[in-house]
Amino acid sequence: MNITTAKPTQASQIAKLIMEAMNHECCQYFAGEHHTLADFHRVLTELVRADNSQYSYRNALVALTADEKVAGVCVSYDGACLIELRKAFLKACKENFNQDFSDMPEETSAGELYIDSIAVDEGYRGQGLAKQLLQATIDKARDMNINRVGLLVDKGNPQAERLYHAVGFRYENDNMWGGHPMKHLVYTIASAQE
């Protein structure tokens, strides 16, 4: 597999994987009862294609197969940019689903490269792609001179939490997102002086 930066032409595949990372229950929550997961996928695909969205292809690393299929994705961005990047998502939810999430709490902050979404396509799981994507994201943080990489993991997903701990992420605090109790895990990058 080749881990590389995403392209706008991969938006639909990336959106599908982001929806798996979010879980379909959360996606339906954002779409509301009068819209389908297909509707949410359509809107999310446009957000991935956009330059100014937290889900933008610009924020995504992808694992590509030899025939250029997106087998996995990791979306991350500087936590200091969350409020600005989230505006596109909030606007899309309001315009497409008549849903107002402007009071959504912030799940990251300045000083952290935040992993918003990570997922591996079902057909490629068990091959170490998630670990490769996480390591590439840690390298991205180093390149950006950010010494913390953070993420939220659902308290009901111990398998994912074990993976994150195996890579070196450690528990920092509890959080809520999309109506789910979460744990905020952080990977700290050692500085050159240490």
C-alpha angles and dihedrals in degrees: 000000000000117000109207143143115287128250129217090243088066093057098112093049091045092049090053091054093045088054089054090050091049090042121234094262090062091044090054090048090057093043093047130220096293096058135063135231086253088059090051091048090053092052093043091050089057090049090052090050091050124093096217105050132100086235094049119139084238088070095045134095115195135199107223129199121223089267092051097256114150104243096171143001139201118192115196138158142170107286089222087069098051098103093049094042093047093059092082092053093047091048092048092051091049095046099040104031104019087237122142114207097160090123093058110134120244113255096195141024144198116306095040133092097219121213101214097177138003125176140154122210111255093243092058102044121122093038098099095256094132090054091048091050091048092050091048089051091050087052089050089054090051090051089051091048091242112139099196130062115191138184142167120239123192111248086227093061107074092159092062091043091055090052092051092048090049089056091050106266115143133201114263106166147319124276141171126230131169089354093303128117108241141182120229108222124188135197112204117208113216113239122237090249093061 
